[in-house]
Amino acid sequence: MAWFAAACMPVAAAAAAPAHPALRSTVDAVVTPLMARDRIPGMAVGITIDGRAYVFDYGVASEQPRVAVRQRTLFEIGSITKTFTATLVSWAQVQHRLALGDAVATYLPALRGTPFGNVSLLSLGTHTPGGLPLQFPAAVTNEASAMRYFAHWKPTYAMGTYRTYSNLGIGVLGLIAATRMGGDFASLVQQRLLPQLGLRHTFVTIPESERAWYAQGYRTGNRPIRMTPGPLGDEAYGIRTTASDLLRFVQENIDPSGLPRALRRAIVATHTGYFRAGAMTQDLIWEQLPYPVTRAAVLDENSPRMLFDPVRVRALVPPQPPAQRAWLNKTGSTNGFGAYVAFVPSQRIGIVLLANRDFPIADRVTAAYAILRALAR
């Protein structure tokens, strides 16, 4: 089908030359059959190799009207948003606005005397507070009802013993960080964090001037859908961005040396390992595996059990310093979009996959692994 044709565009100053034909061939060979198999209308794939960044655009951002995916196309990235929230939280800690070892009630006095008030900020950023669900119950519709939910929450496990993946923990952690930095989350990210990162086409709230670039998401039956706002959703899954901007963020995680000192320290700190779940090390939102790594290990680390089931963890005491020889990754999904990022600092390689369909995570991991393995060779 003609709309599987790809366009390659270098997106960083270091990548002045067109992509080598072998690179484009490698990406095409993986992405074209993936899109056909999973019926993905459009994708953008970002590759970084030793500081050079390339974006390959495929298919359509919208089927009606028919609009091709382009460099400025905005995709929902779902839970990859959490890595930006973790960066904001870490930045706040570097500036002595909060400490991850503190309890929630230190910053939200209304929760003093409750089990949730005793939860540490670190446990919120590592999914280990004691058994938060993935989503809020349907009765929670705004921040006020979210605070009532937390006031009545009862832990299922001792803090720091089980990992239960949740939007709730990082949501309230982002709320606390924003409050400590003197603003609301969306404004702080949009006006302070993203400009410091050099990201010009990344948004919590898409301005009217950019809405024409917002891809249409699709679900089963090719029904169009976009993200529905929810309580603390901005902090957990609310960012929309381009492949080139997200790839720049990946590059800054690989090598943050070009960033201001405080932000550089903050990004490096998000790679600190706090808990071990099997082969996986849980950082501040980022998840890592020792490198070199097998495809089976990456698939297992991103399997449904890690998303939906309680997983026993072991605290790393002291925490594990940021590792260069590691595979760091994060998935992100909304009802109409699927995304994945992975990078290996020691190899100076990384990948961004953005699609306007929520296609299987195993397929994302398999595709990214195949491409990065080829690059590492």
C-alpha angles and dihedrals in degrees: 000000000000097000091068088074112121133220121202122208128175107228106186132066089242090060101063095144125070117262115277110258090242091058093050091046091051093052095042092051091058103034102043096060090039091058092047094048096047095035093236112175096203142002141180118202121194123197127188121192120178093332096318117116130203132178124203116197122204136183128336135331088202132016096199105062094019109236125167123232108258139177092272095047111129120219130189107244099191114195095006079082085075090070089059090048090050089051091052091048092049090047089053090051092050087054091050093244092126141356124226090221092061124100123251091245090062087072102023104047092180087072096055112130093024128107090242090052088060093054115109122238088235091059090054091055093047100042092245108114094117109280118331115173122244092248137018117262114263091256091066105086106151143017093274093055089044090058090049089052092053091046090059098037118124121197121241094198137025111273112268097020103090133033114221111176110231144169090207100068097051089042094060091039090056090048091053093047092050092048091050091050092052106254149057119290099248094049094046093050094044099042103031116016102041095047089050088053091048093240110148100168101047120103144180089187112026111225117230090249090062101041093095087065094054109113119228113243122220135205135186112325090023090278110164117240140162133192119291114217116243139175110298087355095132089062096044107037111347107110124109118192147153125259091245093053093046090047089053088054089052090050090051089053090051093046117004094172093115094058128090111278098252093049091044090055091046094054093047090050092057087066093061112120116231107164137025122217107179107302093341123095116207112220125178092307093316114102121212142190128193113265134264090050136179124238089239091058093050091047091050092048089053096040125127092257090064090053102040109021133070107253122198112239137191120218115236108228111217097021116254112259117238109285127217095197095062140107106231118189148159134190126211132192140174126174092273105025139057127196141173135181128188134167142173113212096198091053094040090226131126143161140210122198118190124176136170092228128065095240124177116294090222089060091050092050093046092051095046092046092051092051097043092046089054091049092049090056 
